[in-house]
């Protein structure tokens, strides 16, 4: 019923604690650990192949990070999956009964473990023990925005495989940049699909080392956009890009939501996220330049603004990041309908 999918790049010694904790966990829960390994470490391959009937191992044909993830997802056949990094760890809480995934109500997209966010020294910085059980998509998305606390660790929850897999496969096949910052939009979109329960019987130690200081955050964000072949200035448009991805994905053909729920997202959380970015532009004119400020100022002066028009204008605004982006985002929107 449950699989941990782990796209792994670290050599054996660096990934061993993570692999060991995950394998012990799935053996206790009668689940599977799926390791897609692009590390090229022959010792790691030898150690993992055949070590347990609960471990499935594969080397992807596409050795990129994206190919590694999709290969792991393709191998999963259980009703529920949980992505896990090969620098994270997972454990059972001794005095808690395991959450019965078979009893999860139909309007729930998944279950969030108790997440201990750790720094470089392995010290717990904060504990995430919340659920998202609000009734409307926008309420859940606002709820996550409030409770995330600066990290996207709840993206590493246990999700129903079918909607989770469809969303990630569509994103990686069709998104115009596939930039790593889109994991926030993917999380918001998943939480729009359904409620998220909390499972205190499962503890995920989420390694936040790479994001542990302002300097590290800056470096990681720049690296993410460089890997997506976008200029450094793209980092100033992160909020706009999250809004675009969230709107397009939550309204796409892979979304199980009806028209009323999609309209709720556009009118509430979508408009709020977009407005936050537009306000930022006017508050920081030296960062964006006179042409962007003038474009946003004229937009905000309109007495009446429709959600469809806002999305169209937001896509057009990506030309200030990269001239080809509006056309690429319009193609993404069209293929997502």
Phi and psi restraints in degrees (value plus and minus 20) as a CYANA .aco file:
   2 UNK   PHI    -158.5  -118.5
   2 UNK   PSI     114.3   154.3
   3 UNK   PHI    -152.5  -112.5
   3 UNK   PSI     119.6   159.6
   4 UNK   PHI    -112.3   -72.3
   4 UNK   PSI     103.7   143.7
   5 UNK   PHI    -123.4   -83.4
   5 UNK   PSI     103.6   143.6
   6 UNK   PHI    -146.4  -106.4
   6 UNK   PSI      79.8   119.8
   7 UNK   PHI     -94.8   -54.8
   7 UNK   PSI      93.0   133.0
   8 UNK   PHI    -134.4   -94.4
   8 UNK   PSI     113.1   153.1
   9 UNK   PHI    -141.0  -101.0
   9 UNK   PSI     -40.6    -0.6
  10 UNK   PHI     -93.2   -53.2
  10 UNK   PSI     129.0   169.0
  11 UNK   PHI     -86.3   -46.3
  11 UNK   PSI     149.8   189.8
  12 UNK   PHI     -74.4   -34.4
  12 UNK   PSI     -69.3   -29.3
  13 UNK   PHI     -80.8   -40.8
  13 UNK   PSI     -58.9   -18.9
  14 UNK   PHI     -95.5   -55.5
  14 UNK   PSI     -48.5    -8.5
  15 UNK   PHI    -119.4   -79.4
  15 UNK   PSI     -22.0    18.0
  16 UNK   PHI     -81.9   -41.9
  16 UNK   PSI     -64.8   -24.8
  17 UNK   PHI     -81.4   -41.4
  17 UNK   PSI     -61.6   -21.6
  18 UNK   PHI     -84.8   -44.8
  18 UNK   PSI     -68.5   -28.5
  19 UNK   PHI     -81.9   -41.9
  19 UNK   PSI     -63.2   -23.2
  20 UNK   PHI     -84.4   -44.4
  20 UNK   PSI     -64.3   -24.3
  21 UNK   PHI     -84.9   -44.9
  21 UNK   PSI     -60.9   -20.9
  22 UNK   PHI     -88.2   -48.2
  22 UNK   PSI     -60.6   -20.6
  23 UNK   PHI     -87.2   -47.2
  23 UNK   PSI     -63.3   -23.3
  24 UNK   PHI     -81.2   -41.2
  24 UNK   PSI     -58.2   -18.2
  25 UNK   PHI     -84.3   -44.3
  25 UNK   PSI     -70.0   -30.0
  26 UNK   PHI     -90.0   -50.0
  26 UNK   PSI     -49.4    -9.4
  27 UNK   PHI     -85.4   -45.4
  27 UNK   PSI     -58.5   -18.5
  28 UNK   PHI     -90.2   -50.2
  28 UNK   PSI     -53.7   -13.7
  29 UNK   PHI    -115.8   -75.8
  29 UNK   PSI     -16.1    23.9
  30 UNK   PHI      39.8    79.8
  30 UNK   PSI      23.3    63.3
  31 UNK   PHI    -137.0   -97.0
  31 UNK   PSI    -181.7  -141.7
  32 UNK   PHI    -150.4  -110.4
  32 UNK   PSI     125.9   165.9
  33 UNK   PHI    -128.5   -88.5
  33 UNK   PSI      98.5   138.5
  34 UNK   PHI    -126.1   -86.1
  34 UNK   PSI      94.9   134.9
  35 UNK   PHI    -131.1   -91.1
  35 UNK   PSI      95.2   135.2
  36 UNK   PHI    -122.2   -82.2
  36 UNK   PSI      99.0   139.0
  37 UNK   PHI    -139.6   -99.6
  37 UNK   PSI      92.3   132.3
  38 UNK   PHI    -130.0   -90.0
  38 UNK   PSI       4.1    44.1
  39 UNK   PHI     -94.7   -54.7
  39 UNK   PSI     -45.9    -5.9
  40 UNK   PHI      53.7    93.7
  40 UNK   PSI      -7.2    32.8
  41 UNK   PHI    -108.4   -68.4
  41 UNK   PSI      86.3   126.3
  42 UNK   PHI     -84.4   -44.4
  42 UNK   PSI     -54.2   -14.2
  43 UNK   PHI     -85.9   -45.9
  43 UNK   PSI     -58.4   -18.4
  44 UNK   PHI     -85.1   -45.1
  44 UNK   PSI     -65.5   -25.5
  45 UNK   PHI     -79.3   -39.3
  45 UNK   PSI     -64.7   -24.7
  46 UNK   PHI     -83.6   -43.6
  46 UNK   PSI     -58.5   -18.5
  47 UNK   PHI     -89.8   -49.8
  47 UNK   PSI     -51.3   -11.3
  48 UNK   PHI    -112.6   -72.6
  48 UNK   PSI     -56.2   -16.2
  49 UNK   PHI     -84.4   -44.4
  49 UNK   PSI     101.7   141.7
  50 UNK   PHI      56.6    96.6
  50 UNK   PSI     -11.1    28.9
  51 UNK   PHI     -96.2   -56.2
  51 UNK   PSI     -40.2    -0.2
  52 UNK   PHI    -181.4  -141.4
  52 UNK   PSI     122.8   162.8
  53 UNK   PHI     -86.9   -46.9
  53 UNK   PSI     -32.3     7.7
  54 UNK   PHI    -112.5   -72.5
  54 UNK   PSI     -19.5    20.5
  55 UNK   PHI    -135.5   -95.5
  55 UNK   PSI     105.7   145.7
  56 UNK   PHI    -130.3   -90.3
  56 UNK   PSI     107.2   147.2
  57 UNK   PHI    -141.2  -101.2
  57 UNK   PSI     121.1   161.1
  58 UNK   PHI    -174.1  -134.1
  58 UNK   PSI     127.8   167.8
  59 UNK   PHI    -123.8   -83.8
  59 UNK   PSI     103.6   143.6
  60 UNK   PHI     -91.5   -51.5
  60 UNK   PSI     130.8   170.8
  61 UNK   PHI     -88.5   -48.5
  61 UNK   PSI     -58.7   -18.7
  62 UNK   PHI    -115.1   -75.1
  62 UNK   PSI      91.4   131.4
  63 UNK   PHI    -105.1   -65.1
  63 UNK   PSI     -15.6    24.4
  64 UNK   PHI     -91.1   -51.1
  64 UNK   PSI     146.0   186.0
  65 UNK   PHI     -80.2   -40.2
  65 UNK   PSI     -60.8   -20.8
  66 UNK   PHI     -83.9   -43.9
  66 UNK   PSI     -65.3   -25.3
  67 UNK   PHI     -82.8   -42.8
  67 UNK   PSI     -55.5   -15.5
  68 UNK   PHI     -85.4   -45.4
  68 UNK   PSI     -64.5   -24.5
  69 UNK   PHI     -83.9   -43.9
  69 UNK   PSI     -67.6   -27.6
  70 UNK   PHI     -85.7   -45.7
  70 UNK   PSI     -54.1   -14.1
  71 UNK   PHI     -84.7   -44.7
  71 UNK   PSI     -62.1   -22.1
  72 UNK   PHI     -82.2   -42.2
  72 UNK   PSI     -63.8   -23.8
  73 UNK   PHI     -84.0   -44.0
  73 UNK   PSI     -58.4   -18.4
  74 UNK   PHI     -84.5   -44.5
  74 UNK   PSI     -49.1    -9.1
  75 UNK   PHI     -98.4   -58.4
  75 UNK   PSI     -37.1     2.9
  76 UNK   PHI     -99.6   -59.6
  76 UNK   PSI     114.9   154.9
  77 UNK   PHI    -147.2  -107.2
  77 UNK   PSI     -24.1    15.9
  78 UNK   PHI     -95.1   -55.1
  78 UNK   PSI     144.3   184.3
  79 UNK   PHI     -87.8   -47.8
  79 UNK   PSI     -49.7    -9.7
  80 UNK   PHI    -147.0  -107.0
  80 UNK   PSI     124.4   164.4
  81 UNK   PHI    -154.8  -114.8
  81 UNK   PSI     134.8   174.8
  82 UNK   PHI    -158.6  -118.6
  82 UNK   PSI     101.3   141.3
  83 UNK   PHI     -99.5   -59.5
  83 UNK   PSI     122.3   162.3
  84 UNK   PHI    -163.6  -123.6
  84 UNK   PSI     116.3   156.3
  85 UNK   PHI     -97.5   -57.5
  85 UNK   PSI     135.3   175.3
  86 UNK   PHI    -105.1   -65.1
  86 UNK   PSI      -1.5    38.5
  87 UNK   PHI    -143.1  -103.1
  87 UNK   PSI     -11.3    28.7
  88 UNK   PHI    -121.3   -81.3
  88 UNK   PSI     149.0   189.0
  89 UNK   PHI    -157.4  -117.4
  89 UNK   PSI     133.3   173.3
  90 UNK   PHI    -157.3  -117.3
  90 UNK   PSI     117.7   157.7
  91 UNK   PHI    -162.7  -122.7
  91 UNK   PSI     141.5   181.5
  92 UNK   PHI    -110.1   -70.1
  92 UNK   PSI     128.6   168.6
  93 UNK   PHI    -108.4   -68.4
  93 UNK   PSI      98.9   138.9
  94 UNK   PHI     -78.1   -38.1
  94 UNK   PSI     -55.7   -15.7
  95 UNK   PHI    -118.1   -78.1
  95 UNK   PSI      -4.1    35.9
  96 UNK   PHI    -139.2   -99.2
  96 UNK   PSI     119.7   159.7
  97 UNK   PHI     -93.4   -53.4
  97 UNK   PSI     116.6   156.6
  98 UNK   PHI     -77.7   -37.7
  98 UNK   PSI     123.6   163.6
  99 UNK   PHI     -87.1   -47.1
  99 UNK   PSI     113.5   153.5
 100 UNK   PHI    -105.5   -65.5
 100 UNK   PSI      77.1   117.1
 101 UNK   PHI     -83.9   -43.9
 101 UNK   PSI     -49.1    -9.1
 102 UNK   PHI     -84.6   -44.6
 102 UNK   PSI     -43.0    -3.0
 103 UNK   PHI    -115.2   -75.2
 103 UNK   PSI     -16.2    23.8
 104 UNK   PHI     -84.9   -44.9
 104 UNK   PSI     104.8   144.8
 105 UNK   PHI     -79.2   -39.2
 105 UNK   PSI     134.1   174.1
 106 UNK   PHI     -83.2   -43.2
 106 UNK   PSI     -46.3    -6.3
 107 UNK   PHI    -108.4   -68.4
 107 UNK   PSI      -6.0    34.0
 108 UNK   PHI    -126.1   -86.1
 108 UNK   PSI     110.9   150.9
 109 UNK   PHI    -100.7   -60.7
 109 UNK   PSI     -43.7    -3.7
 110 UNK   PHI     156.7   196.7
 110 UNK   PSI    -184.0  -144.0
 111 UNK   PHI    -155.6  -115.6
 111 UNK   PSI     110.2   150.2
 112 UNK   PHI    -118.8   -78.8
 112 UNK   PSI     107.1   147.1
 113 UNK   PHI     -90.4   -50.4
 113 UNK   PSI     149.7   189.7
 114 UNK   PHI     -90.9   -50.9
 114 UNK   PSI     102.6   142.6
 115 UNK   PHI    -131.0   -91.0
 115 UNK   PSI     101.8   141.8
 116 UNK   PHI    -121.6   -81.6
 116 UNK   PSI      89.8   129.8
 117 UNK   PHI    -104.3   -64.3
 117 UNK   PSI     100.7   140.7
 118 UNK   PHI    -135.2   -95.2
 118 UNK   PSI     134.8   174.8
 119 UNK   PHI    -117.4   -77.4
 119 UNK   PSI    -188.8  -148.8
 120 UNK   PHI     -81.2   -41.2
 120 UNK   PSI     -49.6    -9.6
 121 UNK   PHI    -108.3   -68.3
 121 UNK   PSI     -17.0    23.0
 122 UNK   PHI      61.3   101.3
 122 UNK   PSI     -13.4    26.6
 123 UNK   PHI     -99.0   -59.0
 123 UNK   PSI     121.6   161.6
 124 UNK   PHI     -97.4   -57.4
 124 UNK   PSI      98.7   138.7
 125 UNK   PHI    -104.5   -64.5
 125 UNK   PSI     -57.8   -17.8
 126 UNK   PHI    -182.4  -142.4
 126 UNK   PSI     139.9   179.9
 127 UNK   PHI    -138.3   -98.3
 127 UNK   PSI     111.2   151.2
 128 UNK   PHI    -126.7   -86.7
 128 UNK   PSI      86.9   126.9
 129 UNK   PHI    -144.4  -104.4
 129 UNK   PSI      11.6    51.6
 130 UNK   PHI    -117.4   -77.4
 130 UNK   PSI     144.4   184.4
 131 UNK   PHI    -139.1   -99.1
 131 UNK   PSI     151.4   191.4
 132 UNK   PHI    -149.1  -109.1
 132 UNK   PSI      70.9   110.9
 133 UNK   PHI    -139.2   -99.2
 133 UNK   PSI       3.7    43.7
 134 UNK   PHI     -88.9   -48.9
 134 UNK   PSI     138.7   178.7
 135 UNK   PHI    -101.2   -61.2
 135 UNK   PSI     -50.3   -10.3
 136 UNK   PHI    -128.1   -88.1
 136 UNK   PSI     134.0   174.0
 137 UNK   PHI     -76.1   -36.1
 137 UNK   PSI     -64.7   -24.7
 138 UNK   PHI     -86.4   -46.4
 138 UNK   PSI     -54.9   -14.9
 139 UNK   PHI     -84.5   -44.5
 139 UNK   PSI     -59.9   -19.9
 140 UNK   PHI     -88.4   -48.4
 140 UNK   PSI     -58.8   -18.8
 141 UNK   PHI     -88.9   -48.9
 141 UNK   PSI     -61.8   -21.8
 142 UNK   PHI     -82.5   -42.5
 142 UNK   PSI     -59.6   -19.6
 143 UNK   PHI     -81.5   -41.5
 143 UNK   PSI     -61.0   -21.0
 144 UNK   PHI     -89.0   -49.0
 144 UNK   PSI     -58.6   -18.6
 145 UNK   PHI     -78.9   -38.9
 145 UNK   PSI     -57.3   -17.3
 146 UNK   PHI     -95.7   -55.7
 146 UNK   PSI     -58.4   -18.4
 147 UNK   PHI    -115.8   -75.8
 147 UNK   PSI     -30.9     9.1
 148 UNK   PHI     -84.9   -44.9
 148 UNK   PSI     -53.2   -13.2
 149 UNK   PHI      46.5    86.5
 149 UNK   PSI       7.1    47.1
 150 UNK   PHI      75.5   115.5
 150 UNK   PSI     -26.3    13.7
 151 UNK   PHI    -149.0  -109.0
 151 UNK   PSI     135.1   175.1
 152 UNK   PHI    -123.8   -83.8
 152 UNK   PSI      17.0    57.0
 153 UNK   PHI     -84.3   -44.3
 153 UNK   PSI     -46.9    -6.9
 154 UNK   PHI     -88.8   -48.8
 154 UNK   PSI     -30.4     9.6
 155 UNK   PHI     -83.2   -43.2
 155 UNK   PSI     -42.1    -2.1
 156 UNK   PHI    -117.1   -77.1
 156 UNK   PSI      32.2    72.2
 157 UNK   PHI    -122.7   -82.7
 157 UNK   PSI     156.4   196.4
 158 UNK   PHI    -109.9   -69.9
 158 UNK   PSI      98.5   138.5
 159 UNK   PHI    -138.8   -98.8
 159 UNK   PSI     134.9   174.9
 160 UNK   PHI     -81.3   -41.3
 160 UNK   PSI     108.6   148.6
 161 UNK   PHI     -84.4   -44.4
 161 UNK   PSI     -61.7   -21.7
 162 UNK   PHI     -80.0   -40.0
 162 UNK   PSI     -76.7   -36.7
 163 UNK   PHI     -87.2   -47.2
 163 UNK   PSI     -55.3   -15.3
 164 UNK   PHI     -83.2   -43.2
 164 UNK   PSI     -69.3   -29.3
 165 UNK   PHI     -85.3   -45.3
 165 UNK   PSI     -63.0   -23.0
 166 UNK   PHI     -79.4   -39.4
 166 UNK   PSI     -63.5   -23.5
 167 UNK   PHI     -84.3   -44.3
 167 UNK   PSI     -69.2   -29.2
 168 UNK   PHI     -87.5   -47.5
 168 UNK   PSI     -58.5   -18.5
 169 UNK   PHI     -86.5   -46.5
 169 UNK   PSI     -60.3   -20.3
 170 UNK   PHI     -84.7   -44.7
 170 UNK   PSI     -64.4   -24.4
 171 UNK   PHI     -78.0   -38.0
 171 UNK   PSI     -70.5   -30.5
 172 UNK   PHI     -92.3   -52.3
 172 UNK   PSI     -42.0    -2.0
 173 UNK   PHI    -104.2   -64.2
 173 UNK   PSI     -50.7   -10.7
 174 UNK   PHI    -142.1  -102.1
 174 UNK   PSI     -37.3     2.7
 175 UNK   PHI     -84.5   -44.5
 175 UNK   PSI     120.7   160.7
 176 UNK   PHI     -88.0   -48.0
 176 UNK   PSI     -45.8    -5.8
 177 UNK   PHI    -145.6  -105.6
 177 UNK   PSI     -46.5    -6.5
 178 UNK   PHI      36.2    76.2
 178 UNK   PSI       9.6    49.6
 179 UNK   PHI     -84.9   -44.9
 179 UNK   PSI     125.7   165.7
 180 UNK   PHI     -84.2   -44.2
 180 UNK   PSI     -40.8    -0.8
 181 UNK   PHI     -87.6   -47.6
 181 UNK   PSI     -33.6     6.4
 182 UNK   PHI     -90.4   -50.4
 182 UNK   PSI     -28.7    11.3
 183 UNK   PHI     -81.9   -41.9
 183 UNK   PSI     -46.8    -6.8
 184 UNK   PHI     -85.8   -45.8
 184 UNK   PSI     -66.0   -26.0
 185 UNK   PHI     -84.6   -44.6
 185 UNK   PSI     -57.1   -17.1
 186 UNK   PHI     -83.5   -43.5
 186 UNK   PSI     -60.8   -20.8
 187 UNK   PHI     -85.3   -45.3
 187 UNK   PSI     -69.5   -29.5
 188 UNK   PHI     -76.2   -36.2
 188 UNK   PSI     -61.1   -21.1
 189 UNK   PHI     -85.7   -45.7
 189 UNK   PSI     -64.2   -24.2
 190 UNK   PHI     -79.0   -39.0
 190 UNK   PSI     -60.9   -20.9
 191 UNK   PHI     -94.0   -54.0
 191 UNK   PSI     -39.2     0.8
 192 UNK   PHI     -91.9   -51.9
 192 UNK   PSI     -49.1    -9.1
 193 UNK   PHI     -87.1   -47.1
 193 UNK   PSI     -50.6   -10.6
 194 UNK   PHI    -196.6  -156.6
 194 UNK   PSI     154.3   194.3
 195 UNK   PHI     -92.8   -52.8
 195 UNK   PSI     140.8   180.8
 196 UNK   PHI    -145.8  -105.8
 196 UNK   PSI      97.3   137.3
 197 UNK   PHI    -101.2   -61.2
 197 UNK   PSI     149.6   189.6
 198 UNK   PHI    -135.8   -95.8
 198 UNK   PSI     114.0   154.0
 199 UNK   PHI    -138.9   -98.9
 199 UNK   PSI      74.8   114.8
 200 UNK   PHI     -91.9   -51.9
 200 UNK   PSI     -25.7    14.3
 201 UNK   PHI    -101.3   -61.3
 201 UNK   PSI     -29.7    10.3
 202 UNK   PHI    -140.7  -100.7
 202 UNK   PSI     109.4   149.4
 203 UNK   PHI    -135.4   -95.4
 203 UNK   PSI     100.4   140.4
 204 UNK   PHI    -124.8   -84.8
 204 UNK   PSI     100.6   140.6
 205 UNK   PHI    -108.7   -68.7
 205 UNK   PSI      86.5   126.5
 206 UNK   PHI    -116.5   -76.5
 206 UNK   PSI      95.9   135.9
 207 UNK   PHI     -98.6   -58.6
 207 UNK   PSI      89.3   129.3
 208 UNK   PHI    -122.4   -82.4
 208 UNK   PSI      -0.2    39.8
 209 UNK   PHI     -76.4   -36.4
 209 UNK   PSI     -63.3   -23.3
 210 UNK   PHI     -89.7   -49.7
 210 UNK   PSI     -32.5     7.5
 211 UNK   PHI    -139.6   -99.6
 211 UNK   PSI       5.8    45.8
 212 UNK   PHI    -103.4   -63.4
 212 UNK   PSI     -26.2    13.8
 213 UNK   PHI    -167.9  -127.9
 213 UNK   PSI     144.9   184.9
 214 UNK   PHI     -80.6   -40.6
 214 UNK   PSI     -57.9   -17.9
 215 UNK   PHI     -85.6   -45.6
 215 UNK   PSI     -61.1   -21.1
 216 UNK   PHI     -87.2   -47.2
 216 UNK   PSI     -59.8   -19.8
 217 UNK   PHI     -79.6   -39.6
 217 UNK   PSI     -66.3   -26.3
 218 UNK   PHI     -78.8   -38.8
 218 UNK   PSI     -65.2   -25.2
 219 UNK   PHI     -85.9   -45.9
 219 UNK   PSI     -61.5   -21.5
 220 UNK   PHI     -85.7   -45.7
 220 UNK   PSI     -62.6   -22.6
 221 UNK   PHI     -82.9   -42.9
 221 UNK   PSI     -64.0   -24.0
 222 UNK   PHI     -82.8   -42.8
 222 UNK   PSI     -60.0   -20.0
 223 UNK   PHI     -85.1   -45.1
 223 UNK   PSI     -58.7   -18.7
 224 UNK   PHI     -80.7   -40.7
 224 UNK   PSI     -66.9   -26.9
 225 UNK   PHI     -94.4   -54.4
 225 UNK   PSI     -51.5   -11.5
 226 UNK   PHI     -83.7   -43.7
 226 UNK   PSI     -60.9   -20.9
 227 UNK   PHI     -84.6   -44.6
 227 UNK   PSI     -45.6    -5.6
 228 UNK   PHI    -112.2   -72.2
 228 UNK   PSI     -10.0    30.0
 229 UNK   PHI      40.7    80.7
 229 UNK   PSI      18.2    58.2
 230 UNK   PHI    -134.3   -94.3
 230 UNK   PSI     127.7   167.7
 231 UNK   PHI     -83.1   -43.1
 231 UNK   PSI     136.6   176.6
 232 UNK   PHI     -75.8   -35.8
 232 UNK   PSI     -50.0   -10.0
 233 UNK   PHI     -85.5   -45.5
 233 UNK   PSI     -34.5     5.5
 234 UNK   PHI     -78.9   -38.9
 234 UNK   PSI     -46.9    -6.9
 235 UNK   PHI     -81.7   -41.7
 235 UNK   PSI     -46.2    -6.2
 236 UNK   PHI     -97.2   -57.2
 236 UNK   PSI     -29.0    11.0
 237 UNK   PHI    -130.8   -90.8
 237 UNK   PSI      -3.6    36.4
 238 UNK   PHI     -74.7   -34.7
 238 UNK   PSI     -65.1   -25.1
 239 UNK   PHI     -84.6   -44.6
 239 UNK   PSI     -57.8   -17.8
 240 UNK   PHI     -85.0   -45.0
 240 UNK   PSI     -63.3   -23.3
 241 UNK   PHI     -88.2   -48.2
 241 UNK   PSI     -56.7   -16.7
 242 UNK   PHI     -82.7   -42.7
 242 UNK   PSI     -63.8   -23.8
 243 UNK   PHI     -78.3   -38.3
 243 UNK   PSI     -67.9   -27.9
 244 UNK   PHI     -81.4   -41.4
 244 UNK   PSI     -69.1   -29.1
 245 UNK   PHI     -84.6   -44.6
 245 UNK   PSI     -62.4   -22.4
 246 UNK   PHI     -81.7   -41.7
 246 UNK   PSI     -64.4   -24.4
 247 UNK   PHI     -87.2   -47.2
 247 UNK   PSI     -67.0   -27.0
 248 UNK   PHI     -86.8   -46.8
 248 UNK   PSI     -63.7   -23.7
 249 UNK   PHI     -90.6   -50.6
 249 UNK   PSI     -61.5   -21.5
 250 UNK   PHI     -90.0   -50.0
 250 UNK   PSI     -40.2    -0.2
 251 UNK   PHI    -121.8   -81.8
 251 UNK   PSI     -12.1    27.9
 252 UNK   PHI    -103.2   -63.2
 252 UNK   PSI     154.2   194.2
 253 UNK   PHI     -90.7   -50.7
 253 UNK   PSI     -33.3     6.7
 254 UNK   PHI    -107.0   -67.0
 254 UNK   PSI     -26.2    13.8
 255 UNK   PHI    -102.2   -62.2
 255 UNK   PSI     114.9   154.9
 256 UNK   PHI    -103.2   -63.2
 256 UNK   PSI     -18.8    21.2
 257 UNK   PHI     -94.9   -54.9
 257 UNK   PSI     128.3   168.3
 258 UNK   PHI    -105.0   -65.0
 258 UNK   PSI     156.7   196.7
 259 UNK   PHI     -81.3   -41.3
 259 UNK   PSI     -59.3   -19.3
 260 UNK   PHI     -84.0   -44.0
 260 UNK   PSI     -61.6   -21.6
 261 UNK   PHI     -88.1   -48.1
 261 UNK   PSI     -58.3   -18.3
 262 UNK   PHI     -85.2   -45.2
 262 UNK   PSI     -59.5   -19.5
 263 UNK   PHI     -85.6   -45.6
 263 UNK   PSI     -56.4   -16.4
 264 UNK   PHI     -80.3   -40.3
 264 UNK   PSI     -64.0   -24.0
 265 UNK   PHI     -82.6   -42.6
 265 UNK   PSI     -68.9   -28.9
 266 UNK   PHI     -82.3   -42.3
 266 UNK   PSI     -62.7   -22.7
 267 UNK   PHI     -97.8   -57.8
 267 UNK   PSI     -41.6    -1.6
 268 UNK   PHI    -133.8   -93.8
 268 UNK   PSI    -102.3   -62.3
 269 UNK   PHI     -86.9   -46.9
 269 UNK   PSI     -56.6   -16.6
 270 UNK   PHI     -82.0   -42.0
 270 UNK   PSI     -69.3   -29.3
 271 UNK   PHI     -82.5   -42.5
 271 UNK   PSI     -59.0   -19.0
 272 UNK   PHI     -84.5   -44.5
 272 UNK   PSI     -66.6   -26.6
 273 UNK   PHI     -82.7   -42.7
 273 UNK   PSI     -63.8   -23.8
 274 UNK   PHI     -83.5   -43.5
 274 UNK   PSI     -64.8   -24.8
 275 UNK   PHI     -81.2   -41.2
 275 UNK   PSI     -56.2   -16.2
 276 UNK   PHI     -80.1   -40.1
 276 UNK   PSI     -61.0   -21.0
 277 UNK   PHI     -88.4   -48.4
 277 UNK   PSI     -64.5   -24.5
 278 UNK   PHI     -81.6   -41.6
 278 UNK   PSI     -60.5   -20.5
 279 UNK   PHI     -81.8   -41.8
 279 UNK   PSI     -59.7   -19.7
 280 UNK   PHI     -80.8   -40.8
 280 UNK   PSI     -61.3   -21.3
 281 UNK   PHI     -79.7   -39.7
 281 UNK   PSI     -65.5   -25.5
 282 UNK   PHI     -92.0   -52.0
 282 UNK   PSI     -46.3    -6.3
 283 UNK   PHI    -101.3   -61.3
 283 UNK   PSI     -38.9     1.1
 284 UNK   PHI    -149.9  -109.9
 284 UNK   PSI      39.9    79.9
 285 UNK   PHI     -80.9   -40.9
 285 UNK   PSI     -50.2   -10.2
 286 UNK   PHI     -89.0   -49.0
 286 UNK   PSI     -43.6    -3.6
 287 UNK   PHI     -97.8   -57.8
 287 UNK   PSI     -55.8   -15.8
 288 UNK   PHI    -121.9   -81.9
 288 UNK   PSI     -43.6    -3.6
 289 UNK   PHI      70.9   110.9
 289 UNK   PSI     139.8   179.8
 290 UNK   PHI     -83.7   -43.7
 290 UNK   PSI     -54.9   -14.9
 291 UNK   PHI     -88.4   -48.4
 291 UNK   PSI     -62.5   -22.5
 292 UNK   PHI     -86.5   -46.5
 292 UNK   PSI     -63.9   -23.9
 293 UNK   PHI     -81.2   -41.2
 293 UNK   PSI     -62.4   -22.4
 294 UNK   PHI     -85.1   -45.1
 294 UNK   PSI     -61.3   -21.3
 295 UNK   PHI     -82.5   -42.5
 295 UNK   PSI     -66.6   -26.6
 296 UNK   PHI     -88.9   -48.9
 296 UNK   PSI     -59.8   -19.8
 297 UNK   PHI     -80.8   -40.8
 297 UNK   PSI     -64.6   -24.6
 298 UNK   PHI     -84.2   -44.2
 298 UNK   PSI     -57.5   -17.5
 299 UNK   PHI     -82.3   -42.3
 299 UNK   PSI     -66.1   -26.1
 300 UNK   PHI     -93.6   -53.6
 300 UNK   PSI     -38.3     1.7
 301 UNK   PHI     -98.1   -58.1
 301 UNK   PSI     -31.3     8.7
 302 UNK   PHI     -84.6   -44.6
 302 UNK   PSI     112.7   152.7
 303 UNK   PHI     -88.3   -48.3
 303 UNK   PSI     -58.3   -18.3
 304 UNK   PHI    -143.5  -103.5
 304 UNK   PSI     107.3   147.3
 305 UNK   PHI    -149.4  -109.4
 305 UNK   PSI     103.4   143.4
 306 UNK   PHI    -111.2   -71.2
 306 UNK   PSI     134.6   174.6
 307 UNK   PHI     -86.6   -46.6
 307 UNK   PSI     -55.4   -15.4
 308 UNK   PHI     -86.3   -46.3
 308 UNK   PSI     -61.2   -21.2
 309 UNK   PHI     -87.2   -47.2
 309 UNK   PSI     -58.0   -18.0
 310 UNK   PHI     -80.0   -40.0
 310 UNK   PSI     -63.1   -23.1
 311 UNK   PHI     -85.7   -45.7
 311 UNK   PSI     -61.0   -21.0
 312 UNK   PHI     -82.0   -42.0
 312 UNK   PSI     -65.4   -25.4
 313 UNK   PHI     -86.1   -46.1
 313 UNK   PSI     -56.6   -16.6
 314 UNK   PHI     -84.9   -44.9
 314 UNK   PSI     -60.3   -20.3
 315 UNK   PHI     -82.6   -42.6
 315 UNK   PSI     -63.5   -23.5
 316 UNK   PHI     -80.5   -40.5
 316 UNK   PSI     -52.4   -12.4
 317 UNK   PHI     -87.1   -47.1
 317 UNK   PSI     -40.7    -0.7
 318 UNK   PHI     -86.7   -46.7
 318 UNK   PSI     -29.7    10.3
 319 UNK   PHI     -83.1   -43.1
 319 UNK   PSI     -43.2    -3.2
 320 UNK   PHI     -97.4   -57.4
 320 UNK   PSI     -32.6     7.4
 321 UNK   PHI    -107.7   -67.7
 321 UNK   PSI     -69.7   -29.7
 322 UNK   PHI    -177.9  -137.9
 322 UNK   PSI     105.4   145.4
 323 UNK   PHI     -75.9   -35.9
 323 UNK   PSI     -48.6    -8.6
 324 UNK   PHI    -104.6   -64.6
 324 UNK   PSI     -29.6    10.4
 325 UNK   PHI     -84.6   -44.6
 325 UNK   PSI     -61.2   -21.2
 326 UNK   PHI     -77.0   -37.0
 326 UNK   PSI     -64.2   -24.2
 327 UNK   PHI     -84.1   -44.1
 327 UNK   PSI     -60.0   -20.0
 328 UNK   PHI     -89.2   -49.2
 328 UNK   PSI     -56.8   -16.8
 329 UNK   PHI     -91.7   -51.7
 329 UNK   PSI     -55.8   -15.8
 330 UNK   PHI     -84.6   -44.6
 330 UNK   PSI     -57.3   -17.3
 331 UNK   PHI     -85.7   -45.7
 331 UNK   PSI     -59.8   -19.8
 332 UNK   PHI     -82.8   -42.8
 332 UNK   PSI     -62.5   -22.5
 333 UNK   PHI     -83.2   -43.2
 333 UNK   PSI     -63.4   -23.4
 334 UNK   PHI     -83.7   -43.7
 334 UNK   PSI     -64.2   -24.2
 335 UNK   PHI     -94.7   -54.7
 335 UNK   PSI     -35.4     4.6
 336 UNK   PHI    -109.0   -69.0
 336 UNK   PSI     -36.2     3.8
